[in-house]
Amino acid sequence: MRPLPCNRAELFRYLVKRKFIMNRFLPGILTMAAIVVASNILVQFPIGNWLTWGALSYPFAFLVTDVMNRVYGAAAARRVVLAGFAAGVICSLIAAGLDKTTLRIAIGSGSAFLCAQMLDVAVFDALRNRRWWVAPLGSTLVGSAVDTSLFFFIAFAAALPADGNTGWANEMVPLLGTGAVLPLWVSLGTADWLMKIGLAILALVPFRIIIRNFLRVYQEN
């Protein structure tokens, strides 16, 4: 850790800069925490046969991470991920205590979130210098595959100890209604990942717009 400046004027400028940086990070941290908590609850409510409302909310976490990564760099993005993860876990445990979600869903969400988001940061950083759309799209596709696999297995797989009302997810049904007979959560996970692919492509538009606005404001300050 860098030592604090000894000169009073330099110390003041340092603290002002730190406050400015934290004020910039705070929207990302709060947004990330809100997405995690909302998705933990919404994943329990189906849309049709194969999707849940959580499939529509959670992919925006990758957009937040990628925006922070592009504007502030990989180290800053990791700090936002960790802060959002901590806030999300606390809120998820509170929700579990209020019977708004199960403990397995909270654990699965936290584990999948941390692994997938950190992988997203690493892949994005590796692809940073390619065309503008390669890093956000490539990192989101890789991260979302890991996220979906970890979350649905930890939250719903019968191989792990039962917790709360998750038995419905292990009903044996044809994969997406037409394939091999597998537990329902496999179809939910497959549909979830396909939805994430679609949203990752659509998210390139707001990513491009947000980055342009962020960079303009950042340069002005």
N, C-alpha and C positions, 0 to 999 in steps of 0.2 A: 504494500500500500504506500502511495506517495505521501511524504510528510507534508503537513500543513505549512503554508508560507509564514515566515516570521514577521515580515513587514506588514503593518496594519492595513495599508492600502491594498497590498497584494492579497491579503487574507480576505478582505471585503469582496474584491473582484472574484476570488475563488469561490466564496460562498454564494455569491450571486449567480455565478455560472453553474454551480452544482444545483441550485434551486431551479434554474432555467431548464437544466437537463431533466431533473426529476419531474418537473411540470410537463415536459414533453413526453416522458415515459408513462405518466400516470394514466392518460386515456387508454393506452394500449393494455396496461395492467388491469384496469377496471373492466375493459371490454372482454379481455381474455377470461377473467374470473366469471363474468356474467354468462359468457357462452358455455363454459364448462358446467356451471350449476344448472342452467336452463336445459342443457342437453341431457344431463343426468335424469332429470324429471321427464322430459319430453320423449325419451327413448322408450318409455313404458306405454306410450299411446300410439297404436298403429294407424297408418294411413293405407287403406286398402288391405291387401293380403301380405305385402312383403316389406313395406317401408314403415318407419316410425317418424314422428315429428322431429325427433332428435337428428335424423338424417338431413334435415333441412337447415338446422341451426349450427351444428357442430363444425361443418367445413369452413365456416367463417373464421375459425381459430387460425387456420393456415394463412388466410389473408392477412390477419393481424401480424402474425410472425414474419411473413414475407415483407410486409411494408416496413416494419421495424428493422429488419435485416438490410433492406435496400438503403434506407435513409441513414441509419446509425451504425450499421455493421453487425457482424456475427456476435461479438461479445455483448453488445447492447441487446440484441435479440434474445440471447440466452438469459440475460437478467430479467427481461420481461416475461419470458416463458416460466422461469423459476418463481417469480413473484406471482404470476397468474396461477401457477400450479398450487402454490401454498394457499392462496386465497380460495381457490376452487376446492381444494381438499377440505379446508375448514368448513366452508359453506356446505359441501356435500355431506360431511359427517353430521352437521346440524340437521340437514334435510333427512338423513337416514334416521336420526333420533326422533324426528317428527313423523316418521313413516311416509315421507314423500318419495323415498327411494330406498333400495336395499343396500346393505353393506357391500355385497359383491359388486353391485353396479358402481358404487362409489370407488371401490378399490380398482375395479377394471378400468373405469374412466380415468382415474389418476395415473395408473401405470401406463396405459396406452397413450394418454396425453403426453406424459413426460418423455417416453421413448420416441414417439412419433415426431413431436415438436423439435426435440434435440436433433433428430435425424434430418428433419426438414431444414434446420438451420445449417447443418453441415453440408448437405447437398446443395442448398442455395448458394452457400459461400463458394463451393467448388465450381459452380456454374456462373458465378457472378459476372464474369467478363464476356460472356457470350451475348447473343441478341437478347433484348430486354425481356422477352417472354419465356426464354428457355429456363432461367433459374426458378421463377415462381411456379411454372407448370411442372417442370421435372421434379422439384423438391416436394410439391404437393402430392403428385402421383405416388412417389415412393413413400412419403410419410403417411398418406392416407391408407395405403395398403397395410402397413404395419399397424396403424391405429385400429383399423377395422378388425384385423385378425386377433390382436391382443384383447381388445375390449369385449368382443362378442364371446370369445372363449372363456375369459375370466368371469364375465357377468352371467353367462347362461349355460355353459357346458355342463352336462350331467357328470362328467369325470371329476368335477370339483364338488366340495361339500355344498349341500343345499342351503340357501339363505333367503328367507322371505318367500314371496310369491313369484318365483321364477320358473315353476314347473311348466307353465304354458309354453315356454320357449323350447321345450324338449319334445313336443308333440311331433311324431314322425309324419312328414308330408313330402310329396315330390318336390325336388329342387326347383324353385320358382314356378311350381305348378306343372312342370313338364319333364323334369329330369329324374335322377335317381332319388329314391326315398331316403331322406336325411332329416335330422332334427330341424325344427322350424327356425332356430336361431342361425343355422347355416344359410338358409334362404334370406333371412333378414340381413345377415352380414354381407352376402353377395349383392343384394339390392342396394344396401348402404354404400358399398364401395363403388358400384356403378353410378349411383347418385353423386358421390364425391368426385368422380371423374368429370361428369357433366358440369358440376358447379365449379370445378377447378378451371375448366375452360371459360365458363362465363365470368369467373372472378378476374380474369385478365383485364376486362374492361374497367371495373372500379380500381384495380391495382394500378393501372396506367394513369388514371385520373388522379388518384390519391397521391401517387409519387410525384407527379408534376406539381401539385399544390404544396405538398410538404417541402419539396426542394426549393420552391420559390420563396416560401415563408422562411425557411431555414437560412437561405442566402441573404434575405433582407435583415435577419438578426445577427 
